Structures are given as C-alpha cells and as structure tokens.
Amino acid sequence: MAATNPKTIYWRGVLDGSPFILVLIPFGMLFGVAATEAGLNLAQVMGFSILVIAGSAQFTALQLMTENAPTIIVVLTALSVNLRMAMYSVAMVPHLGAAPLWKRALASYLLVDQSYTVAYITYEKNTWSLRQKLAYFWGVLTPMAPLWYGATYLGAVLGSAIPPEYALDFAVPITFLALIAPSLKSLAHVAAAFVSAAGTLALIWVPYSLGLMIAAFFALIVGARVEVWMERQHR
C-alpha cells in the first residue's frame, strides 16, 4: 500500500529529482553571472529565469542580445531551441492530460528537460493513477525549481566575484549529456543526435546561431527517415 501512496510517490519524485541539483546550481549561477556581465540588472535577470525557466533558451537569447541581433531573430531562435517542449507536452498528454486546467498549466510551466525525462521514463514503468503521476511530477520539481531561481540570483549578485577557475560552464554540457544519453534508445535517435551535433558544428559560422535551427531541422528529417526505414525492415 505504501508504494502506491501519493505521499510516498511524491517523496520518491523528490529523491529522483535531487541528483540534478549537482548541475542545476552551477548552471543557474552561470546564467546569473553571464546575464549580469551582459548588462542586465537583477530584476531583469530574475525575470528572465522565472518567466522563461529554460536554461538553453536563456543562454541562446542572451548571446544573441549581446551580439545586437534583431529582436525577431532573438525570439525565433529562442523559440526554436525550446521547440522540444512541444514534443515533451505531446508525450505527457496520455499521462497528465486529464488533470484540471490549472494543474496542466502549472505542469506546462514546470516542464523542463529534467522533469520530462525523469517523469516520462518513470510513468512508462508504472501503472499509476493521475493523482499518483501528479504527485511524482511535483516531487521531481521540488528540489529543482527553487534551486534554479536561487542559483540564478546568487550568480547575479556575486557576478564577477566568482573566480574563473571554478569553471561553472561545465554544468551546461554535463546536464544535456546526462539527459540525452539515456534517451538514445534506437538507431533513429542516434542518427538524429549525430546529424544535430555534426550540423551545428559545421554551421557554426552562420550568424545569430541560425545554424542550430538548420541542423535541428535536418536532424528531425534524418531521424524520421531512419525510423521509417527501421519499421520497413521489421515488417
């Protein structure tokens, strides 16, 4: 009985979300430092993290802003980086789609790479009710969301006082490697990831980071084509 109790499941979510603290704190601090050095004041930095709550899109937008890119380019590029959130949302509909509107809205706001990955994988392994799934989702976010805001604030306040030798930027690649690696479950996934990485490096010369959008587009095409090919081979 205890294993299916929503309260127990909530604390299981807290436990499963806790390891991400190791990278979320330096990740958030790095954004706070970078945003402050780019000229944003404390209110703007915190507004950025609270409203967007998406580290990769925040860094992308910040970089383009420092390059004086047109506003439309900043917005479109940030949206393209966050386009994966739409796919996350679709994948979560069978699990959380029956929740009341306000709970779905809150879950959508808190749907980030870490919460999606941990929750989705766990949902697929358990036959839980909606109440249990929500309890787990809130649990996963409990150690992550407040620390993201707090780390951003700390980085913004400390700014350049953090010594360069601490190398906070290690958190960015480690975070995404930890999330992506377990998701590469098929040849289609691997092919899409390879094309995305190779394309981004090959198109690094394209201004305003538009090479990222182009590489992502071709990665989706390659992944879809490989998946179709695999289905035909299976038949």
C-alpha positions as a Markdown table, in Angstrom:
| # | Residue | x | y | z |
|---|---|---|---|---|
| 1 | Met | 0.0 | 0.0 | 0.0 |
| 2 | Ala | 2.8 | 2.4 | 0.9 |
| 3 | Ala | 4.4 | 2.0 | -2.5 |
| 4 | Thr | 1.3 | 3.4 | -4.2 |
| 5 | Asn | 0.5 | 6.1 | -1.7 |
| 6 | Pro | 0.7 | 9.6 | -3.4 |
| 7 | Lys | 2.7 | 11.0 | -0.5 |
| 8 | Thr | 5.2 | 8.2 | -0.8 |
| 9 | Ile | 5.4 | 8.7 | -4.5 |
| 10 | Tyr | 5.9 | 12.4 | -4.0 |
| 11 | Trp | 9.0 | 11.8 | -1.9 |
| 12 | Arg | 10.2 | 9.3 | -4.5 |
| 13 | Gly | 10.0 | 12.1 | -7.0 |
| 14 | Val | 11.9 | 14.4 | -4.7 |
| 15 | Leu | 14.6 | 11.7 | -4.4 |
| 16 | Asp | 14.7 | 11.1 | -8.2 |
| 17 | Gly | 15.0 | 14.9 | -8.9 |
| 18 | Ser | 17.7 | 15.5 | -6.3 |
| 19 | Pro | 20.7 | 14.4 | -8.4 |
| 20 | Phe | 20.1 | 17.2 | -10.8 |
| 21 | Ile | 21.0 | 19.7 | -8.1 |
| 22 | Leu | 24.6 | 19.0 | -8.8 |
| 23 | Val | 24.4 | 20.6 | -12.2 |
| 24 | Leu | 21.4 | 23.0 | -11.8 |
| 25 | Ile | 23.2 | 25.1 | -9.2 |
| 26 | Pro | 26.3 | 25.9 | -11.3 |
| 27 | Phe | 24.1 | 26.1 | -14.4 |
| 28 | Gly | 21.8 | 28.7 | -12.8 |
| 29 | Met | 24.8 | 30.6 | -11.3 |
| 30 | Leu | 26.5 | 30.6 | -14.7 |
| 31 | Phe | 23.4 | 32.2 | -16.3 |
| 32 | Gly | 23.2 | 34.8 | -13.5 |
| 33 | Val | 26.9 | 35.7 | -14.0 |
| 34 | Ala | 26.6 | 35.9 | -17.8 |
| 35 | Ala | 23.4 | 37.9 | -17.7 |
| 36 | Thr | 24.9 | 40.4 | -15.2 |
| 37 | Glu | 28.1 | 40.8 | -17.3 |
| 38 | Ala | 25.9 | 41.3 | -20.4 |
| 39 | Gly | 24.4 | 44.4 | -18.7 |
| 40 | Leu | 21.1 | 43.1 | -17.3 |
| 41 | Asn | 20.1 | 44.3 | -13.8 |
| 42 | Leu | 19.0 | 42.0 | -11.0 |
| 43 | Ala | 15.3 | 42.3 | -11.8 |
| 44 | Gln | 15.8 | 41.6 | -15.5 |
| 45 | Val | 18.0 | 38.5 | -14.7 |
| 46 | Met | 15.4 | 37.1 | -12.3 |
| 47 | Gly | 12.6 | 37.9 | -14.6 |
| 48 | Phe | 14.4 | 36.0 | -17.3 |
| 49 | Ser | 14.8 | 32.9 | -15.3 |
| 50 | Ile | 11.4 | 32.9 | -13.7 |
| 51 | Leu | 9.4 | 33.6 | -16.8 |
| 52 | Val | 11.4 | 31.5 | -19.3 |
| 53 | Ile | 12.7 | 28.8 | -16.9 |
| 54 | Ala | 14.7 | 27.2 | -19.8 |
| 55 | Gly | 18.4 | 27.4 | -19.4 |
| 56 | Ser | 19.4 | 26.6 | -23.0 |
| 57 | Ala | 16.9 | 29.1 | -24.5 |
| 58 | Gln | 18.0 | 31.7 | -22.0 |
| 59 | Phe | 21.7 | 31.4 | -22.9 |
| 60 | Thr | 20.9 | 31.4 | -26.6 |
| 61 | Ala | 18.8 | 34.5 | -26.3 |
| 62 | Leu | 21.4 | 36.2 | -24.1 |
| 63 | Gln | 24.2 | 35.5 | -26.6 |
| 64 | Leu | 22.1 | 36.9 | -29.4 |
| 65 | Met | 21.3 | 40.0 | -27.4 |
| 66 | Thr | 24.9 | 40.7 | -26.7 |
| 67 | Glu | 25.5 | 40.4 | -30.5 |
| 68 | Asn | 22.8 | 43.1 | -31.0 |
| 69 | Ala | 20.8 | 40.6 | -33.1 |
| 70 | Pro | 17.4 | 41.8 | -34.3 |
| 71 | Thr | 14.6 | 41.2 | -31.7 |
| 72 | Ile | 12.7 | 38.9 | -34.1 |
| 73 | Ile | 15.9 | 36.7 | -34.5 |
| 74 | Val | 16.3 | 36.5 | -30.8 |
| 75 | Val | 12.7 | 35.5 | -30.2 |
| 76 | Leu | 12.6 | 33.0 | -33.1 |
| 77 | Thr | 15.9 | 31.4 | -32.2 |
| 78 | Ala | 14.9 | 31.0 | -28.5 |
| 79 | Leu | 11.6 | 29.5 | -29.6 |
| 80 | Ser | 13.3 | 27.0 | -31.9 |
| 81 | Val | 15.6 | 26.0 | -29.1 |
| 82 | Asn | 12.5 | 25.4 | -26.9 |
| 83 | Leu | 10.6 | 23.6 | -29.7 |
| 84 | Arg | 11.3 | 20.3 | -28.0 |
| 85 | Met | 9.0 | 21.4 | -25.2 |
| 86 | Ala | 6.1 | 21.0 | -27.6 |
| 87 | Met | 7.2 | 17.4 | -28.2 |
| 88 | Tyr | 7.5 | 16.9 | -24.4 |
| 89 | Ser | 4.0 | 18.2 | -23.9 |
| 90 | Val | 2.5 | 15.8 | -26.5 |
| 91 | Ala | 4.3 | 12.9 | -24.9 |
| 92 | Met | 2.9 | 13.8 | -21.5 |
| 93 | Val | -0.7 | 14.2 | -22.6 |
| 94 | Pro | -1.6 | 10.5 | -22.1 |
| 95 | His | -0.3 | 10.8 | -18.5 |
| 96 | Leu | -1.3 | 14.2 | -17.3 |
| 97 | Gly | -3.9 | 15.3 | -20.0 |
| 98 | Ala | -6.9 | 14.6 | -17.8 |
| 99 | Ala | -5.7 | 16.9 | -15.0 |
| 100 | Pro | -7.6 | 20.1 | -14.2 |
| 101 | Leu | -6.6 | 23.1 | -16.4 |
| 102 | Trp | -4.7 | 24.9 | -13.6 |
| 103 | Lys | -2.7 | 21.8 | -12.8 |
| 104 | Arg | -1.9 | 21.3 | -16.5 |
| 105 | Ala | -0.9 | 24.9 | -16.8 |
| 106 | Leu | 1.4 | 24.6 | -13.8 |
| 107 | Ala | 2.9 | 21.3 | -15.1 |
| 108 | Ser | 3.4 | 23.0 | -18.5 |
| 109 | Tyr | 5.3 | 25.8 | -16.9 |
| 110 | Leu | 7.5 | 23.4 | -14.9 |
| 111 | Leu | 8.0 | 21.0 | -17.8 |
| 112 | Val | 11.8 | 21.2 | -18.4 |
| 113 | Asp | 14.3 | 18.7 | -19.8 |
| 114 | Gln | 14.9 | 17.1 | -16.4 |
| 115 | Ser | 11.3 | 16.9 | -15.2 |
| 116 | Tyr | 10.2 | 15.5 | -18.5 |
| 117 | Thr | 12.9 | 12.9 | -18.8 |
| 118 | Val | 12.6 | 11.6 | -15.2 |
| 119 | Ala | 8.8 | 11.7 | -15.1 |
| 120 | Tyr | 8.2 | 10.1 | -18.5 |
| 121 | Ile | 10.6 | 7.2 | -18.0 |
| 122 | Thr | 9.0 | 6.5 | -14.6 |
| 123 | Tyr | 5.5 | 6.8 | -15.9 |
| 124 | Glu | 6.2 | 4.2 | -18.6 |
| 125 | Lys | 7.4 | 1.7 | -15.9 |
| 126 | Asn | 4.4 | 2.1 | -13.5 |
| 127 | Thr | 0.6 | 1.9 | -13.9 |
| 128 | Trp | -0.2 | 4.9 | -11.7 |
| 129 | Ser | -3.4 | 6.9 | -11.4 |
| 130 | Leu | -3.4 | 10.6 | -12.4 |
| 131 | Arg | -3.1 | 11.6 | -8.8 |
| 132 | Gln | 0.0 | 9.5 | -8.3 |
| 133 | Lys | 1.6 | 10.8 | -11.5 |
| 134 | Leu | 1.0 | 14.4 | -10.5 |
| 135 | Ala | 2.4 | 13.7 | -7.0 |
| 136 | Tyr | 5.5 | 12.3 | -8.6 |
| 137 | Phe | 5.9 | 15.2 | -11.0 |
| 138 | Trp | 5.6 | 17.8 | -8.2 |
| 139 | Gly | 8.1 | 15.8 | -6.2 |
| 140 | Val | 10.7 | 15.8 | -9.1 |
| 141 | Leu | 10.4 | 19.6 | -9.3 |
| 142 | Thr | 10.5 | 20.3 | -5.6 |
| 143 | Pro | 14.4 | 20.2 | -5.4 |
| 144 | Met | 14.9 | 21.7 | -8.8 |
| 145 | Ala | 12.8 | 24.7 | -9.5 |
| 146 | Pro | 13.5 | 26.7 | -6.3 |
| 147 | Leu | 17.2 | 26.0 | -6.6 |
| 148 | Trp | 17.2 | 27.2 | -10.3 |
| 149 | Tyr | 15.8 | 30.6 | -9.1 |
| 150 | Gly | 18.1 | 30.7 | -6.1 |
| 151 | Ala | 21.2 | 29.8 | -8.1 |
| 152 | Thr | 20.4 | 32.4 | -10.8 |
| 153 | Tyr | 20.0 | 35.0 | -8.0 |
| 154 | Leu | 23.3 | 34.0 | -6.4 |
| 155 | Gly | 25.1 | 34.2 | -9.7 |
| 156 | Ala | 23.6 | 37.6 | -10.5 |
| 157 | Val | 24.5 | 39.0 | -7.1 |
| 158 | Leu | 28.0 | 37.6 | -7.0 |
| 159 | Gly | 28.7 | 38.3 | -10.6 |
| 160 | Ser | 32.4 | 38.6 | -11.4 |
| 161 | Ala | 33.3 | 37.8 | -7.8 |
| 162 | Ile | 33.2 | 34.1 | -8.7 |
| 163 | Pro | 36.8 | 33.1 | -9.7 |
| 164 | Pro | 37.2 | 31.8 | -13.3 |
| 165 | Glu | 39.0 | 28.7 | -12.0 |
| 166 | Tyr | 35.7 | 27.4 | -10.7 |
| 167 | Ala | 34.6 | 26.9 | -14.4 |
| 168 | Leu | 30.9 | 26.9 | -13.8 |
| 169 | Asp | 30.3 | 26.4 | -17.5 |
| 170 | Phe | 31.0 | 22.6 | -17.1 |
| 171 | Ala | 27.3 | 22.3 | -16.0 |
| 172 | Val | 25.8 | 23.1 | -19.4 |
| 173 | Pro | 27.2 | 20.2 | -21.4 |
| 174 | Ile | 27.0 | 17.7 | -18.5 |
| 175 | Thr | 23.3 | 18.5 | -18.0 |
| 176 | Phe | 22.4 | 17.7 | -21.5 |
| 177 | Leu | 24.7 | 14.7 | -21.8 |
| 178 | Ala | 23.0 | 13.2 | -18.8 |
| 179 | Leu | 19.6 | 13.8 | -20.2 |
| 180 | Ile | 20.2 | 12.8 | -23.8 |
| 181 | Ala | 22.3 | 9.7 | -23.4 |
| 182 | Pro | 19.6 | 7.5 | -21.7 |
| 183 | Ser | 17.1 | 8.6 | -24.4 |
| 184 | Leu | 19.2 | 7.3 | -27.4 |
| 185 | Lys | 17.3 | 4.0 | -27.5 |
| 186 | Ser | 17.2 | 3.4 | -31.2 |
| 187 | Leu | 19.2 | 3.9 | -34.4 |
| 188 | Ala | 16.8 | 6.8 | -35.3 |
| 189 | His | 17.6 | 8.6 | -32.1 |
| 190 | Val | 21.3 | 8.1 | -32.6 |
| 191 | Ala | 21.2 | 9.3 | -36.2 |
| 192 | Ala | 19.2 | 12.4 | -35.3 |
| 193 | Ala | 21.6 | 13.2 | -32.4 |
| 194 | Phe | 24.6 | 12.7 | -34.7 |
| 195 | Val | 23.2 | 14.9 | -37.5 |
| 196 | Ser | 22.2 | 17.6 | -35.0 |
| 197 | Ala | 25.7 | 17.7 | -33.4 |
| 198 | Ala | 27.6 | 17.5 | -36.7 |
| 199 | Gly | 25.3 | 20.0 | -38.4 |
| 200 | Thr | 25.7 | 22.5 | -35.6 |
| 201 | Leu | 29.5 | 22.3 | -35.7 |
| 202 | Ala | 29.5 | 22.5 | -39.5 |
| 203 | Leu | 27.2 | 25.6 | -39.5 |
| 204 | Ile | 28.8 | 27.4 | -36.6 |
| 205 | Trp | 29.8 | 30.2 | -39.0 |
| 206 | Val | 26.1 | 31.0 | -39.7 |
| 207 | Pro | 25.3 | 34.3 | -37.9 |
| 208 | Tyr | 22.9 | 34.7 | -35.0 |
| 209 | Ser | 23.2 | 30.9 | -34.2 |
| 210 | Leu | 20.8 | 30.1 | -37.0 |
| 211 | Gly | 22.9 | 27.1 | -37.8 |
| 212 | Leu | 21.4 | 25.5 | -34.7 |
| 213 | Met | 17.9 | 25.8 | -36.3 |
| 214 | Ile | 19.1 | 24.4 | -39.6 |
| 215 | Ala | 20.9 | 21.5 | -38.0 |
| 216 | Ala | 17.8 | 20.7 | -35.9 |
| 217 | Phe | 15.6 | 20.7 | -39.0 |
| 218 | Phe | 17.8 | 18.2 | -40.8 |
| 219 | Ala | 18.2 | 16.1 | -37.7 |
| 220 | Leu | 14.4 | 15.7 | -37.5 |
| 221 | Ile | 14.2 | 14.7 | -41.1 |
| 222 | Val | 17.0 | 12.1 | -40.8 |
| 223 | Gly | 15.6 | 10.7 | -37.6 |
| 224 | Ala | 12.1 | 10.3 | -39.2 |
| 225 | Arg | 13.6 | 8.7 | -42.3 |
| 226 | Val | 15.6 | 6.2 | -40.3 |
| 227 | Glu | 12.6 | 5.3 | -38.2 |
| 228 | Val | 10.5 | 4.7 | -41.3 |
| 229 | Trp | 13.4 | 2.5 | -42.7 |
| 230 | Met | 13.6 | 0.5 | -39.5 |
| 231 | Glu | 9.8 | -0.1 | -39.5 |
| 232 | Arg | 10.0 | -1.4 | -43.0 |
| 233 | Gln | 12.9 | -3.7 | -42.1 |
| 234 | His | 10.9 | -5.0 | -39.1 |
| 235 | Arg | 8.0 | -5.9 | -41.3 |
